Amino acid sequence: MPRLTLLATGGTIATRAGAAGRVVGATGAELLARARDVWGFDGEVDVVDVAGLVSSALTVPKALGLARAVREALAGSDGVVVTHGTDTMEETAFLLALALGPSAPVTLTGAQRPFDDAAPDGPRNLAAALAWVAAPAAAGTGVTITFADAVLPAIGVRKARTLGLEAFAAPTRGPIGHVDETGVRRHARPEIPEALLAADVTDLPRVAVVPQYLGADATDVEAAVRAGARGLVVAGFGAGNTTPPVTEALVDLLGRGLPVMVTSRTGSGAVAGLYAGGGADLAAAGAVMAGDLSHWQARLLLAAVLGTPDAAGEGWDARARRWLADAGATPRG
Ligand SMILES: NC(=O)C[C@H](N)C(=O)O
């Protein structure tokens, strides 16, 4: 029987009702006890309470601290489950993928309903997560999210519902497996790039996300640069377009050496430099198209590229492009 570690960080799965709203109030051991009841999982699990936060209160340094805890746990176990709030789970999962690269199975899970709900989803989600990392089928799948019976790759995953139980989707990639009372099924093995973040990285440089909306001018771009952003992600229209004034401002910044990545506010599909005066101008000026990454995951990728040494002297854009291709986010060149 594989030896597993459960790292509990908080989130709705561990919350109870409080006078001022929900508060984290259940330990990892309590979560595990409930999960064992679902399908009778009796494997050995080391439990560590790493934090007790709703995930909107997490920060990049805290998430990097969690990555160190996961590394340590992997040294003594065959698989790791992280319980985590759903609001930022897609970012922590992605950061773990950046930090761990190809690793033993690590899956994040949580709940949409609190620990003290009359019909909670947390116990089943955690039971499925434990079954996933314990299964031989999970070998080679790296970091995933296990939620509502589905296993989704960390890269390209998004929170897709506010309160519905199927909280997550990887719209461009789909689930790589399912776990339910019949057992574990794997349908695909995700592309897993090499780790980008070394264990001693404790924070990342500021990268801003600037939105696109009808008639957007360059105000948000200029404000982000004034605030000290070392790079920008533009949450573009459609397949990666921007308004004429934003295109002009970004082309100018790219020309002055500021890294820019392009994502789509549609929430699904690849981006490309197709339209003159928009995405085509950005691509020609050296912006990197971020494949199916959300703005939030692209922000972390750019911050990781800018915050780690460029040992081979490739440049931020070549490093980001190589990582995106290795992750199956963009075609291999
Ligand atoms: N369902 C949840 O876990 C949401 C919660 N606010 C969190 O992210 O911690």
PDBQT file of the ligand as one rigid body, heavy atoms in Angstrom, charges set to zero:
ROOT
HETATM    1  N1  LIG A 401     -15.015  26.851  -2.015  1.00  0.00    +0.000 N 
HETATM    2  C1  LIG A 401     -13.977  27.482  -1.465  1.00  0.00    +0.000 C 
HETATM    3  O1  LIG A 401     -13.052  26.849  -1.006  1.00  0.00    +0.000 OA
HETATM    4  C2  LIG A 401     -13.992  28.985  -1.487  1.00  0.00    +0.000 C 
HETATM    5  C3  LIG A 401     -13.241  29.632  -0.361  1.00  0.00    +0.000 C 
HETATM    6  N2  LIG A 401     -13.534  31.052  -0.330  1.00  0.00    +0.000 N 
HETATM    7  C4  LIG A 401     -11.719  29.466  -0.493  1.00  0.00    +0.000 C 
HETATM    8  O2  LIG A 401     -11.191  29.605  -1.549  1.00  0.00    +0.000 OA
HETATM    9  O3  LIG A 401     -11.084  29.231   0.493  1.00  0.00    +0.000 OA
ENDROOT
TORSDOF 0
